Amino acid sequence: MPTRMPFLSKTASPDRYSLLKVNAKENRRQMTLYEKILWDALREEIPSIRFRRQHPIGDYIADFICLREKLVIEVDGGYHEEAAQKEDDQRRTLDLARMGYTVIRFRNEEVANNTNHVIEQIKKQLFNE
């Protein structure tokens, strides 16, 4: 009888699955304040859509992902403004796009100060509003 592979292994790189799984679990335990704000808002404002948090995809761990709609949501802190991190983020977005995912990014400040706008942007992407 074949061994059933865990769900995460279907989206994570096979050679990095174990490490990504451990890191994702730790990230879920230690979510940032801004990730918590968005997580609560997603569950409250868009309950019909299932999001996963800190989900391995390819070689990455997405802050939030809707697998059904192939949507990745990233919450970016201040270090994402640094040149090297911007390059990494662009490469990551391109890699995920090649896998068929749409990536949308929000700064911490947007999530904290304008959560309704963030949710509206996510709804537009999900429902083509």
URJO-V553799 format. One line per field, one symbol per residue. ss: DSSP state (a for helix, b for strand, c for the rest). phi: phi as a letter, one per 30 degrees, with the letter a starting at -180 (. if undefined). psi: psi as a letter, one per 40 degrees, with the letter a starting at -180 (. if undefined). A space follows every 50 residues. Layout:
ss = ???
phi = ???
psi = ???
This chain:
ss = ccccccaaaacbcaaaaaaaaaaaaaaaacccaaaaaaaaaaaaaccccc cbbbbbbbcbbbbbbbccccbbbbbbcaaaacaaaaaaaaaaaaaaaacc cbbbbbbaaaaaacaaaaaaaaaaaaacc
phi = .ddddeeeddcddedceddddddddddddbddedddededddddcbddcc ccchcdbicbbdebbcdechccccccdeddddeddddddddddddddddj cccbbbdeddddcbeddddddddeddchd
psi = hihhiiddeddihdeedddddddddddddfiidddddddddddddfeehh iiifhhhbeihhdiihddefhhhhhhadeeeiddddddddddddddddee ihhiiiidddddefddddddddddddef.
